[in-house]
């Protein structure tokens, strides 16, 4: 009887474990890109292998507040791809890209979200989709924030980075 109770408990524990494995959130935001603040602007660093060709780049931001309003800081188009180690900002765009809308992301102490999207067009954002949650800009200046929320001295220690 004792053995059957242990077997039943083991089966129940295995069932609970299997049921919860499907509920574990996946890190869909894990992209080999990081961000820092340099010279008063956000600077993005691509750490992955060379990407496919894209035709559209968008960077947006939003502050955490009850009336959240997403603001597009950059809309740009042109044929481009990201090379390993490539950096870009809202003022220094990847080669082959021209901005149609461009403004700086404010360096405020408000909690903020920063979004980077790439794709075939504004309507077809089928490429990179990454969200950063920067702390106060002074806290990330000179350091690199990963999409996971980790802060490092090196821009490319995250999973998926090219070694």
C-alpha positions, 0 to 999 in steps of 0.5 A: 500500500505504501508503494502504491501511494508513492507511485500515485504521488509520483504520477501526480507530481509528473502530471503537474510538472508536465502541465506547467511546462506548457505554461512557462513563458517563453523568452520571445523578446530574446534578441541579440541586440542591446542598447545604451545611452551615449552622448545623450542618445540611445544607441543600439548594438546588433550582436547576432549573425548577419540578418536577412535584408529588410526594407523598413525600420521603426523605433518607438517608445512609451512611458509607463502611465495610465494614459500610455501613448506609444510614440514613433521616434523613427520610421525609416526605409531602404534596403539594409541588413544588420552585420555583427557588431553594427551600431545605430542610433536615431541619428546614425542609421544603418547604411542604405536607410533613410528616415521619413520620421525622426525624433529623439527618445527623451532621456527622462527618469520615467519608466519607459519601454523602447521598441525596435521593429524591422520588416518588409514594410510598415504594414509587414513587421516580419523581422526583428521585434525587440522591447527594452525596458530601460531604467533611468538613462543615467543607469544604462549610460556606458553599460548595455541593456539586454532585452532580458533586462540584464545590464552588462559592460559588454554589448554581446554576452546574451544568448544568440550573440555571435561569438 
